Amino acid sequence: MKFYTVRLVIFFFIATNFFPLPKAYCDDVSINYKRDSLFYTVTAMPNDTLKVLELSRLSLGYLNEQLDTAYILGKKALDLSEKLSYEYGIAKSLDQLGVVFRYQANYEMAIEYSELSFKLYDKMGKLGEKAEILNSLGNVYKRIGNYEKAMESLLTSHRIYSEINDSTGLARLIGDLAILYSQMGEYDKSLQYNFQALEIRRRPNIEDKLICTNLMNIGIVYGCKEEHNKALQYYQEAINLVDDNTNKVLQAKLLHNMAATYHRLRKYNLAKNYYLKSLEMKEGIGGEDSKASSWNGLGTALIMLGDYEKGEEYLLKAYNFSKEKGKYKNATSAAKSLVWFYKYREDYKRALFYQQMYQQVSDSLIGIEKIRRLTEVEQKYEVEKKEQQIAFLEKEKQVQILDLQKKTTEARQKNLQRNFLVMVVLLIVVVLVFVSSDNKKRKQRNKLLLKQNRTIFDQRTEIVRQNDELLESNRTKDKLFQIIAHDLRSPLVSIDSLTQLIPYWIEEQDYESLGKMAKTMELSVDNILALIDDLLGWALNQQGKFPFNPESFEINEALENAIKVYAPVADVKHIRVSVHSAIEIRVFADRNMFLTIIRNILNNAIKFTPEKGKIEIGAEHEGDFARIWVKDSGIGIPADKREKIFELANGGAEGTKGEVGKGLGLFFCKEFVNLNNGDVSIESEPEQGTTISFTLPLNSNTTL
């Protein structure tokens, strides 16, 4: 940590010395030297989040002169951010790469990278960064002529800057909106936004350069409106604020614009003077590409002043330079001026020649896209070349650092080894004395502790086993009592229903029905007694677990007996119960459990089937299993309750005549079916009835 802090302090010392505040005597060579020195300093930094931000900032510094280096630095920042999972760094790097692509005129990639950056900033809630990205996107769309998207992006950026009260960003954004409206030909709207930006920038602590740029843009718009005197007024106001030493580029632009404005006003002498001043300023800043337009204007002004020889010289200079540099727009403008000049001088041969040159250069503009693509390939090659150089330098730097670290480490290790050996010898002597005296006592204590631990472990294991047996026994007994209570209740309900009819039949003197009822009650009582005997015998024979005595038996008889038990209950609701099993089917299962399953499913079917409904019971072969099913025409089960219908105490719903239940029946049905190596399923829709089916093996060797 200390070593890292020292490196960080060194980096900031170098950075502040390599990027001092702007001074009049700073020249391009010094700035480039310092920037390149900082390049190696930043690339040698530890791979952390600070390095990511410094790589992005350094990439910004190379935009105007070395786009390939700017791209490499931006790409390195992105790769390191992804390696560190540094989300803000990824967004920042994508943002910077989008700017690099914009400078390369690769607008498609600029839009793609900017949109990716915007999504990350949006995810992190970075409003300022979002506004800046939208501003950048708006300028890209503006350059490709998509004014609708440009306007949408810039207006959204305007809203965000206003929300966060960022006056600097807002002024820049308003200025971009003004330029967009100017390009769209809406000059009044452009002026409106330009004046808004100017008002913001005239507040305290705003750089004069920003105000000058704003004033120049206002002058340009007035020039487009052909209000040239107003344009000159704002150009002059901007020039008055420009520092000759620190803002030469801006001053050269302003002088050229003033010259062009005087040219349009046909004040050729003033135009000539300002063209010359602009060219003189450009000589000091190396603005070669921008000289051509000034040469062209100066040549035309000189010709209008009667200096044909000098005027022709500047026009030819503008044309030849622009054509040589591939500046086709400037070349076409210069060729057009030459055609005009030679026609004016009645030199039709040369006029025709430059007319042809004008046409050729105009045709060349059509191939600009091809040239741009070729340039992209060349730039890509240069980028790869630079990356290889940087990788080599980084490896060389790492080797040097590793060598230095190795030597330092070796020296430290030697000192540490010597000191360590002395300490070890002393410690060994002390330890041997202590260990020899304590060893015997420790062995005795360990033996005693080991014996006690074994005894405690055995006792704990026995207690856990007994506790588990008691819990399992209690759970089994509770379930048996619940089954007994559940299976006894349904026949008693049937008897209760019949007894309620006795007064009615006596009053009606329907002795025939009374006789039938007596037989039915006698049958129900016999069935209840048999059921009690079966259940009590089952419960008494169990010893902590459910009795499970599988045997082979025929299920049709069992189905008929179950129907007899619930026939009176079904008759009360006028429900028709029928069996569909034409063939004899034998299964291998516990008979008592099978009867309990059928009784519970049939009881549920009667409970939830309305009067005059029907219940069908059937059985069929299904491979090595028998499938038994009970289908009713009842009220059905909602989807949200269907999956939990077999869970313990999930019931509690009232039947169609208010019948109540404890929700135990279907729970034990599922347990008993699973215990007999079968499976249970349910199909139901509200108001469409329910079908519950289960499988049992045909023989003892069948398993699921």
C-alpha positions in Angstrom: 0.0 0.0 0.0 2.9 2.4 0.8 4.6 1.6 -2.5 1.4 2.3 -4.4 0.9 5.6 -2.6 4.4 6.7 -3.5 3.8 5.9 -7.2 0.5 7.8 -7.1 2.2 10.9 -5.7 4.9 10.7 -8.3 2.3 10.4 -11.1 0.4 13.5 -10.0 3.7 15.4 -9.7 4.5 14.5 -13.3 1.0 15.1 -14.5 0.8 18.6 -13.0 4.2 19.5 -14.5 3.3 18.1 -17.9 0.0 20.0 -18.1 0.5 23.5 -16.6 -1.9 26.3 -17.0 -1.9 27.8 -20.5 0.8 30.5 -21.0 1.7 32.7 -23.9 5.1 31.3 -24.4 4.1 27.6 -24.6 4.7 26.1 -28.0 3.4 23.0 -29.8 6.7 21.1 -29.4 6.8 21.5 -25.7 3.1 20.4 -25.3 3.6 17.3 -27.5 6.8 16.4 -25.5 4.9 16.7 -22.2 1.9 14.8 -23.5 4.1 11.9 -24.8 5.9 11.8 -21.5 2.6 11.6 -19.7 1.6 8.8 -22.1 4.4 6.5 -20.8 3.7 7.6 -17.2 0.0 6.7 -17.4 0.6 3.3 -19.2 3.1 2.4 -16.4 0.5 3.0 -13.7 -1.0 0.0 -11.7 -4.0 -1.5 -13.4 -6.7 0.1 -11.2 -9.7 2.3 -11.7 -7.5 5.5 -11.5 -5.6 4.3 -14.5 -8.8 3.8 -16.5 -9.8 7.4 -15.9 -6.4 8.7 -16.8 -6.2 6.7 -20.0 -9.6 8.2 -21.1 -8.4 11.7 -20.2 -5.1 11.2 -22.1 -7.0 9.8 -25.1 -8.9 13.1 -25.2 -5.6 15.0 -25.4 -4.6 13.2 -28.6 -7.9 13.8 -30.5 -6.8 16.8 -32.6 -3.5 15.4 -33.8 -3.1 11.6 -33.4 -6.4 9.9 -33.7 -4.8 6.4 -33.9 -3.2 7.0 -30.5 -6.4 8.4 -29.1 -8.2 5.2 -30.2 -5.5 2.9 -28.7 -5.7 4.7 -25.3 -9.5 4.6 -25.3 -9.5 0.9 -26.2 -7.0 0.2 -23.4 -9.2 2.0 -20.9 -12.2 -0.1 -22.1 -10.3 -3.4 -21.8 -9.0 -2.6 -18.3 -12.4 -1.5 -17.2 -13.9 -4.8 -18.3 -11.1 -6.7 -16.6 -11.8 -4.8 -13.3 -15.6 -5.0 -13.8 -15.5 -1.2 -13.3 -18.9 -0.2 -14.7 -18.3 3.6 -14.6 -15.0 3.1 -16.4 -16.6 1.0 -19.1 -19.2 3.7 -19.7 -16.5 6.4 -19.7 -14.3 4.5 -22.1 -17.2 3.8 -24.5 -18.0 7.5 -24.4 -14.4 8.5 -25.3 -14.3 5.9 -28.1 -17.5 7.3 -29.5 -15.8 10.8 -29.6 -12.8 9.3 -31.4 -15.0 7.7 -34.0 -16.8 11.0 -34.5 -13.5 12.7 -35.1 -12.7 9.9 -37.6 -16.0 10.7 -39.4 -17.0 7.0 -38.6 -20.5 8.2 -37.5 -22.0 4.7 -37.4 -19.5 3.4 -34.8 -19.7 6.8 -33.0 -23.5 6.3 -32.6 -23.1 2.6 -31.5 -20.5 3.3 -28.8 -22.3 6.4 -27.5 -25.6 4.5 -27.2 -23.9 1.7 -25.3 -22.3 4.3 -22.9 -25.7 6.0 -22.5 -27.3 2.8 -21.4 -24.7 2.2 -18.7 -24.9 5.8 -17.5 -28.7 5.5 -17.3 -28.4 2.3 -15.3 -26.1 4.1 -12.8 -28.3 7.2 -12.7 -25.5 9.5 -13.9 -27.6 12.4 -15.2 -24.7 14.7 -16.1 -23.0 12.0 -18.1 -26.3 11.1 -19.8 -26.9 14.7 -20.9 -23.3 14.9 -22.3 -23.8 11.7 -24.3 -27.1 13.0 -25.7 -25.4 16.2 -26.7 -22.6 14.3 -28.5 -25.2 12.0 -30.2 -27.1 15.1 -31.3 -24.0 16.5 -33.0 -23.3 13.2 -34.8 -26.9 13.0 -36.1 -26.5 16.7 -37.2 -23.4 15.9 -39.2 -25.1 13.0 -41.1 -28.2 15.2 -41.8 -30.6 13.3 -39.5 -32.1 16.5 -38.1 -35.1 14.8 -36.5 -32.9 12.5 -34.3 -30.4 15.3 -33.7 -33.2 17.5 -32.4 -34.7 14.8 -30.2 -31.2 14.1 -28.6 -30.4 17.7 -28.0 -33.8 18.6 -26.5 -33.6 15.6 -24.1 -30.1 16.7 -23.1 -31.5 20.3 -22.6 -34.1 19.0 -20.2 -31.5 17.0 -18.1 -29.1 19.9 -17.9 -31.9 22.1 -16.7 -33.0 19.6 -14.1 -29.4 19.3 -12.6 -28.8 23.1 -13.0 -25.6 22.6 -15.0 -25.2 26.1 -16.6 -21.9 25.2 -18.4 -23.4 22.2 -20.0 -26.6 24.0 -20.7 -24.8 26.8 -22.5 -22.9 24.4 -24.7 -26.0 22.5 -25.4 -28.0 25.6 -26.3 -25.1 26.6 -28.6 -25.4 23.3 -30.4 -29.1 23.7 -30.8 -28.5 27.1 -32.3 -26.1 25.5 -34.9 -28.7 22.8 -35.7 -31.5 25.4 -36.3 -29.0 27.3 -38.5 -28.3 24.3 -40.6 -32.0 23.6 -40.9 -32.5 27.2 -42.2 -34.4 28.4 -39.2 -32.2 31.4 -38.5 -34.5 33.2 -36.1 -34.7 30.2 -33.9 -31.0 29.8 -34.1 -30.5 33.4 -33.0 -32.9 32.8 -30.1 -30.8 29.9 -28.7 -27.5 31.7 -29.5 -28.6 34.6 -27.4 -29.7 32.3 -24.5 -26.3 30.6 -24.5 -24.5 34.0 -24.6 -26.5 35.2 -21.6 -25.4 32.1 -19.6 -21.8 32.4 -20.7 -21.6 36.1 -19.7 -21.9 35.1 -16.1 -18.8 35.4 -13.8 -16.0 32.7 -14.1 -16.8 31.8 -17.7 -13.9 31.6 -20.2 -13.7 34.4 -22.8 -13.1 31.8 -25.4 -16.6 30.3 -24.9 -18.2 33.8 -25.2 -16.1 34.6 -28.3 -17.3 31.3 -29.9 -20.9 32.2 -29.1 -20.5 35.7 -30.6 -18.9 34.3 -33.7 -21.8 31.8 -34.2 -24.3 34.8 -33.9 -22.3 36.6 -36.6 -22.4 33.5 -38.9 -26.2 33.3 -38.5 -26.7 37.0 -39.3 -24.5 36.4 -42.4 -26.8 33.6 -43.5 -29.7 36.1 -43.1 -27.7 38.5 -45.3 -27.6 41.0 -42.4 -23.9 41.6 -42.9 -23.5 44.7 -40.8 -24.9 43.0 -37.8 -22.6 40.0 -38.5 -19.6 42.4 -38.5 -20.8 43.9 -35.2 -20.7 40.5 -33.4 -17.4 39.5 -35.1 -15.8 42.7 -33.9 -17.1 42.2 -30.4 -15.6 38.7 -30.3 -12.3 39.9 -31.6 -12.1 42.5 -28.8 -12.3 39.6 -26.3 -9.7 37.4 -27.9 -6.2 37.1 -26.5 -3.7 37.3 -29.3 -1.4 34.7 -27.7 -3.8 32.0 -26.3 -6.7 32.0 -28.8 -5.0 32.4 -32.2 -7.1 29.7 -33.8 -10.3 31.4 -32.8 -8.9 34.8 -33.8 -7.9 33.5 -37.3 -11.5 32.2 -37.8 -13.0 35.5 -36.8 -10.7 37.5 -39.1 -11.5 35.2 -42.0 -15.3 35.5 -41.3 -14.9 39.3 -41.2 -13.0 39.3 -44.5 -15.7 37.1 -46.1 -18.4 39.5 -44.8 -16.7 42.6 -46.3 -16.3 40.6 -49.5 -20.1 40.1 -49.7 -20.6 43.8 -49.0 -18.2 44.4 -52.0 -15.8 46.3 -49.7 -12.9 44.5 -51.3 -10.1 46.6 -49.8 -11.3 45.8 -46.3 -11.8 42.2 -47.3 -8.2 42.0 -48.6 -6.8 43.4 -45.3 -8.7 41.0 -43.1 -7.8 38.0 -45.4 -4.2 38.9 -45.0 -4.5 39.3 -41.2 -6.2 35.9 -41.0 -3.4 34.3 -43.1 -0.8 35.9 -40.9 -2.4 34.5 -37.8 -2.6 31.0 -39.4 1.1 31.1 -40.2 1.8 31.1 -36.4 -0.5 28.2 -35.6 0.2 25.9 -38.5 -3.4 25.9 -39.8 -2.5 24.8 -43.3 -5.8 23.3 -44.2 -7.8 26.4 -43.4 -5.5 28.6 -45.5 -7.0 27.5 -48.8 -10.3 29.3 -48.2 -8.5 32.5 -47.2 -6.3 32.3 -50.3 -9.3 31.8 -52.5 -11.1 34.8 -50.9 -8.0 37.0 -51.0 -7.4 36.1 -54.7 -11.0 37.1 -55.6 -10.7 40.3 -53.7 -7.4 41.3 -55.4 -8.9 40.6 -58.8 -11.9 42.9 -58.0 -9.3 45.5 -56.9 -7.5 45.2 -60.3 -4.5 43.2 -59.2 -5.0 40.3 -61.6 -1.6 38.8 -61.4 -1.5 38.6 -57.6 -5.2 37.5 -57.5 -4.5 34.7 -60.0 -1.5 33.6 -58.0 -3.6 33.1 -54.8 -6.4 31.3 -56.6 -3.9 28.9 -58.2 -2.3 28.4 -54.8 -5.6 27.6 -53.2 -6.6 25.2 -56.0 -3.3 23.3 -56.1 -2.9 23.1 -52.3 -6.5 21.8 -51.8 -6.2 19.3 -54.6 -2.9 18.0 -53.3 -4.3 17.7 -49.7 -7.5 16.1 -50.9 -9.7 18.9 -49.7 -12.2 18.6 -52.5 -14.7 21.2 -51.3 -12.0 23.9 -51.2 -10.6 22.6 -54.6 -14.0 23.0 -56.3 -14.5 26.5 -54.8 -11.0 27.5 -56.1 -11.6 25.9 -59.5 -14.9 27.7 -59.8 -13.2 31.1 -59.0 -10.5 30.3 -61.6 -13.2 29.6 -64.3 -14.8 33.0 -63.4 -11.5 34.8 -63.5 -10.4 33.4 -66.9 -13.8 34.0 -68.5 -13.6 37.6 -67.1 -10.1 37.9 -68.8 -11.5 36.2 -71.9 -9.0 33.4 -71.6 -11.5 30.8 -72.6 -8.9 28.0 -73.1 -7.9 28.2 -69.4 -11.5 28.8 -68.4 -12.4 25.5 -70.2 -9.5 23.7 -68.6 -10.5 24.7 -65.0 -14.2 24.0 -65.9 -13.1 20.4 -66.6 -11.0 20.4 -63.4 -14.0 21.7 -61.5 -16.1 18.8 -62.9 -13.4 16.2 -62.1 -13.1 17.4 -58.5 -16.9 17.5 -58.1 -17.0 13.9 -59.4 -14.3 13.1 -56.8 -16.6 14.2 -54.1 -18.9 11.3 -55.0 -16.0 9.0 -54.1 -15.4 10.5 -50.7 -17.1 7.6 -48.9 -14.7 5.2 -50.6 -11.8 7.3 -49.7 -13.1 7.5 -46.1 -13.3 3.7 -45.9 -9.8 3.4 -47.3 -8.6 5.9 -44.7 -10.3 3.8 -42.0 -8.4 0.7 -43.1 -5.1 2.7 -43.0 -6.0 4.0 -39.6 -6.8 0.5 -38.4 -3.4 -0.6 -39.7 -1.7 2.3 -37.9 -3.7 1.5 -34.7 -2.6 -2.1 -34.7 1.0 -1.0 -35.4 0.8 1.4 -32.5 -0.7 -1.2 -30.2 2.1 -3.6 -31.0 4.7 -0.8 -30.2 3.0 0.0 -27.0 2.7 -3.7 -26.0 6.4 -4.1 -26.7 7.3 -1.0 -24.6 5.0 -2.1 -21.8 6.7 -5.6 -21.8 10.1 -4.0 -21.8 9.0 -1.7 -18.9 7.6 -4.6 -17.0 10.9 -6.6 -17.5 12.9 -3.7 -16.1 10.5 -3.3 -13.1 10.6 -7.1 -12.5 14.4 -7.1 -12.6 14.6 -4.2 -10.1 12.1 -5.9 -7.9 14.0 -9.2 -8.1 17.3 -7.6 -7.1 15.6 -5.7 -4.2 13.8 -8.8 -3.1 17.0 -10.9 -3.2 18.8 -8.4 -1.0 16.0 -8.2 1.5 15.7 -12.0 1.5 19.4 -12.4 2.4 19.1 -10.1 5.4 15.9 -11.7 6.5 17.4 -15.2 6.1 20.4 -14.3 8.3 18.2 -12.7 11.0 15.7 -15.5 10.7 18.4 -18.2 11.3 19.6 -16.5 14.4 16.1 -16.2 15.8 15.3 -19.8 14.8 18.3 -21.2 16.7 17.3 -19.4 19.8 13.6 -20.4 19.5 14.6 -24.0 18.9 16.6 -24.1 22.2 13.7 -22.6 24.2 11.1 -24.8 22.5 13.0 -28.0 23.0 13.3 -27.4 26.7 9.6 -26.5 27.0 8.4 -29.3 24.8 10.4 -32.0 26.5 8.9 -31.1 29.9 5.3 -30.6 28.6 5.1 -33.5 26.2 4.4 -36.2 28.8 1.7 -34.2 30.6 0.0 -33.4 27.3 -0.1 -37.0 26.2 -1.8 -38.0 29.4 -4.4 -35.2 29.1 -5.1 -36.1 25.5 -5.8 -39.7 26.3 -8.2 -38.7 29.1 -10.0 -36.2 26.9 -10.3 -38.6 24.1 -11.9 -41.2 26.3 -14.3 -38.7 27.7 -15.2 -37.4 24.2 -16.0 -41.0 23.0 -18.2 -41.6 26.0 -20.1 -38.3 25.5 -20.4 -39.0 21.7 -21.9 -42.4 22.3 -24.4 -41.1 24.9 -25.4 -38.3 22.6 -25.9 -40.7 19.7 -28.1 -42.9 21.8 -30.2 -40.0 23.0 -30.8 -38.7 19.5 -31.8 -42.2 18.3 -34.3 -42.6 21.2 -35.7 -39.1 20.6 -36.2 -39.9 16.9 -38.0 -43.1 17.7 -40.3 -41.3 20.2 -41.1 -38.6 17.7 -41.8 -41.1 14.9 -44.0 -43.2 17.3 -46.0 -40.1 18.3 -46.5 -38.9 14.7 -47.7 -42.4 13.7 -50.1 -42.7 16.5 -51.5 -39.2 15.8 -52.0 -40.2 12.2 -53.8 -43.4 13.2 -56.2 -41.6 15.5 -56.9 -39.1 12.8 -57.7 -41.8 10.3 -60.0 -43.6 12.7 -61.8 -40.4 13.4 -62.1 -39.5 9.7 -63.2 -42.9 8.5 -65.8 -43.4 11.2 -67.4 -40.0 10.7 -68.7 -40.6 7.1 -70.9 -43.7 7.9 -72.2 -42.0 11.0 -73.2 -39.0 8.9 -75.0 -41.4 6.6 -76.9 -42.8 9.6 -77.7 -39.3 10.8 -79.1 -38.4 7.4 -81.4 -41.4 7.5 -82.6 -40.8 11.0 -83.7 -37.3 10.0 -86.1 -38.9 7.5 -87.8 -41.1 10.2 -90.3 -38.4 11.4 -91.2 -37.6 7.9 -92.0 -41.2 6.9 -93.9 -41.8 10.1 -96.0 -38.8 9.5 -96.6 -39.9 5.9 -97.1 -43.5 7.1 -94.5 -44.6 4.5 -93.8 -48.0 6.2 -92.2 -49.4 3.1 -89.5 -46.6 3.2 -89.1 -47.2 6.9 -88.5 -50.8 6.3 -85.9 -50.1 3.6 -84.3 -47.5 5.9 -84.1 -50.1 8.7 -82.2 -52.5 6.5 -80.0 -49.7 5.3 -79.2 -48.6 8.8 -78.6 -52.2 9.8 -76.1 -52.5 6.9 -74.5 -49.3 7.8 -74.1 -50.3 11.4 -72.6 -53.6 10.4 -70.2 -51.8 8.1 -69.3 -49.4 10.9 -68.6 -52.3 13.3 -66.5 -54.0 10.7 -64.6 -50.8 10.0 -64.0 -50.2 13.8 -62.8 -53.8 14.1 -60.4 -53.3 11.2 -59.1 -50.0 12.3 -58.7 -51.0 16.0 -57.0 -54.2 15.0 -54.7 -52.2 12.7 -53.9 -49.6 15.4 -53.3 -52.2 18.2 -50.9 -54.3 16.1 -48.7 -51.3 15.2 -45.5 -50.6 17.2 -44.4 -47.1 16.2 -44.9 -47.6 12.5 -47.9 -48.1 10.2 -48.7 -51.8 9.7 -48.1 -52.7 6.1 -49.3 -56.2 5.0 -49.5 -56.3 1.3 -51.3 -59.2 -0.3 -52.9 -60.2 -3.7 -56.6 -59.5 -3.8 -59.4 -58.7 -6.3 -60.4 -55.1 -6.2 -64.0 -55.2 -7.7 -65.4 -56.7 -4.4 -63.6 -54.1 -2.4 -65.0 -51.4 -4.6 -68.6 -52.7 -4.1 -68.2 -52.8 -0.3 -66.9 -49.2 -0.3 -70.0 -48.1 -2.4 -72.4 -49.9 0.0 -71.0 -47.9 3.0 -71.6 -44.5 1.2 -74.8 -45.5 -0.7 -77.1 -44.0 1.9 -75.2 -40.7 1.9 -75.3 -40.6 -1.9 -79.1 -41.4 -1.9 -79.7 -38.4 0.3 -78.3 -36.2 -2.4 -79.8 -38.4 -5.2 -76.4 -39.0 -6.6 -76.0 -42.0 -8.9 -72.8 -44.1 -8.1 -71.7 -46.7 -10.7 -68.8 -49.1 -11.2 -67.1 -49.5 -14.6 -64.9 -52.6 -14.3 -65.9 -55.5 -16.5 -62.8 -57.5 -15.8 -61.3 -58.9 -12.7 -58.2 -57.1 -11.6 -56.0 -58.3 -8.8 -53.4 -56.1 -7.2 -50.6 -56.6 -4.7 -51.2 -54.1 -1.9 -52.4 -53.7 1.7 -56.2 -54.3 1.7 -57.0 -52.0 4.6 -55.0 -49.2 3.1 -56.8 -49.8 -0.3 -60.2 -49.6 1.4 -59.2 -46.4 3.2 -58.1 -44.8 -0.1 -61.4 -45.7 -1.9 -63.5 -44.6 1.1 -61.8 -41.2 1.3 -61.9 -40.5 -2.4 -65.6 -41.5 -2.6 -66.5 -39.5 0.5 -64.9 -36.4 -1.1 -66.7 -37.0 -4.4 -70.1 -37.2 -2.7 -69.3 -34.2 -0.6 -68.5 -31.9 -3.5 -71.1 -33.3 -6.0 -74.4 -31.4 -6.1 -77.8 -33.2 -6.0 -78.7 -35.4 -8.9 -75.1 -35.7 -9.9 -73.2 -38.8 -10.7 -70.1 -40.6 -9.6 -68.2 -43.2 -11.7 -65.7 -45.7 -10.3 -63.5 -47.7 -12.6 -60.4 -49.8 -12.9 -58.2 -50.9 -15.8 -54.8 -52.4 -16.6 -52.0 -50.0 -17.3 -48.8 -52.1 -18.0 -47.7 -53.8 -14.8 -50.1 -51.6 -12.8 -53.8 -51.3 -12.2 -55.2 -47.8 -12.5 -58.3 -47.1 -10.3 -60.2 -43.9 -10.8 -63.2 -42.0 -9.3 -64.8 -39.4 -11.5 -67.5 -37.0 -10.3 -69.7 -34.3 -11.8 -69.0 -31.9 -8.9 -67.9 -28.3 -8.5 -64.3 -29.0 -9.4 -61.1 -27.5 -7.9 -59.5 -24.2 -8.7 -56.0 -24.3 -10.3 -54.3 -22.5 -7.4 -55.5 -25.2 -4.9 -55.1 -28.2 -7.1 -51.4 -28.7 -6.4 -51.8 -28.6 -2.6 -54.9 -30.8 -2.4 -52.9 -33.8 -1.1 -51.1 -31.8 1.6 -51.9 -32.4 5.3 -54.9 -30.4 6.6 -55.3 -28.6 3.2 -59.1 -29.2 3.3 -61.6 -27.5 5.4 -63.9 -26.5 2.5 -67.6 -27.1 2.8 -69.4 -29.5 0.5 -72.4 -28.7 -1.7 -74.8 -29.2 1.3 -72.5 -27.7 3.9 -70.6 -30.9 4.7 -67.5 -30.2 6.7 -64.1 -32.1 6.7 -60.7 -31.8 8.2 -58.7 -32.2 5.0 -57.0 -35.4 6.2 -58.5 -37.9 3.7 -56.6 -37.1 0.5 -53.4 -36.6 2.5 -53.6 -40.2 3.8 -54.7 -41.4 0.4 -51.4 -40.1 -1.2 -49.3 -41.5 1.7 -51.0 -45.0 1.4 -50.7 -45.0 -2.4 -47.0 -44.2 -2.2 -46.5 -46.8 0.5 -48.0 -49.4 -1.8 -45.6 -48.4 -4.6 -48.2 -46.5 -6.6 -48.8 -43.0 -7.8 -51.8 -40.7 -7.4 -53.0 -37.9 -9.8 -55.9 -35.4 -10.1 -57.6 -33.7 -13.1 -60.1 -31.0 -12.4 -61.6 -27.8 -13.7 -64.0 -25.5 -11.9 -67.7 -26.5 -12.5 -66.4 -29.4 -14.8 -66.0 -32.1 -12.1 -63.0 -33.9 -10.8 -61.2 -37.2 -11.6 -58.8 -38.7 -9.0 -56.9 -41.8 -10.1 -54.2 -43.9 -8.5 -52.1 -46.9 -9.5 -51.2 -50.1 -7.6 -48.9 -52.9 -8.7 -50.3 -56.1 -10.1 -47.6 -58.2 -8.4 -44.9 -58.0 -5.7 -42.0 -57.4 -8.1 -43.4 -54.2 -9.7 -41.9 -50.9 -8.8 -42.2 -47.3 -10.1 
